[in-house]
């Protein structure tokens, strides 16, 4: 989302969002393009988003509203990405 006023369009438990930023450092399932359901608010501008395998807090600037789709997405709606194995020397 580019503008904070878009947050007013979100209906918790109904509005679907898509990640616009790769958050796989938190969880390998949270790659760019992953779909989730906005289920609440954690802080002023942090949404609580439920994905098929994990529920996390996402900054409003890291996601966009999916138009025309409502409810919890399934695994079939998620991008197919094979996570890269991490070494101990990798920086976060």
C-alpha positions in Angstrom: 0.0 0.0 0.0 1.3 3.4 -0.9 -1.2 5.5 1.2 -2.3 5.0 4.8 -5.9 5.8 3.9 -6.1 2.4 2.2 -6.0 0.8 5.7 -9.6 2.0 6.1 -10.7 -0.4 3.3 -9.6 -3.4 5.2 -12.3 -5.5 6.8 -10.7 -7.9 9.4 -11.5 -11.5 8.7 -12.6 -10.8 5.1 -9.9 -8.8 3.2 -7.1 -10.7 1.5 -3.7 -9.1 1.2 -0.6 -10.0 -0.8 3.0 -9.4 0.3 4.9 -6.9 -1.8 8.2 -7.5 0.0 10.2 -10.7 0.7 9.8 -11.5 4.4 11.3 -15.0 4.1 14.0 -14.1 6.7 11.1 -14.4 9.3 9.6 -17.5 7.8 10.4 -19.4 4.5 6.7 -19.2 3.5 6.6 -15.4 3.5 8.0 -14.7 0.0 6.9 -11.8 -2.2 3.5 -12.6 -3.6 2.2 -14.7 -0.7 -1.5 -14.2 0.0 -2.9 -13.9 3.5 -6.0 -12.8 5.3 -6.0 -9.6 7.4 -7.4 -10.8 10.8 -6.5 -7.9 13.1 -4.2 -5.0 14.0 -1.1 -5.4 16.2 0.0 -1.8 16.4 -1.1 1.5 14.8 0.2 0.5 11.3 0.9 -3.2 11.7 -1.6 -5.7 10.4 -2.0 -9.2 11.8 -2.1 -11.4 8.7 -2.9 -15.1 8.7 -1.2 -17.2 6.0 -2.1 -20.8 5.4 0.9 -22.0 7.6 1.7 -19.0 9.8 0.2 -15.8 11.3 2.5 -12.8 11.6 2.5 -9.0 11.9 3.1 -7.2 8.7 3.8 -3.5 8.2 1.1 -1.8 6.1 3.8 -0.7 3.5 4.8 -4.4 2.9 1.4 -5.5 1.5 -1.4 -4.6 -0.9 -5.1 -5.4 -0.9 -6.1 -8.1 -3.3 -9.2 -6.9 -5.2 -12.1 -9.3 -5.8 -10.9 -12.1 -3.5 -12.1 -12.6 0.1 -11.5 -15.1 2.9 -8.6 -17.3 3.8 -6.3 -18.3 0.9 -5.2 -21.9 0.4 -1.8 -23.3 -0.3 -2.7 -23.4 -4.0 -2.9 -19.5 -3.9 0.7 -19.3 -2.7 3.8 -18.8 -4.9 5.8 -21.9 -5.4 9.3 -21.1 -4.1 12.0 -23.5 -3.0 13.7 -21.9 0.1 17.4 -21.5 -0.2 19.3 -23.3 2.6 21.0 -20.9 4.9 24.5 -21.2 6.3 25.7 -20.1 9.7 27.7 -17.4 8.0 24.7 -15.8 6.2 23.8 -12.3 7.3 20.2 -11.6 8.2 
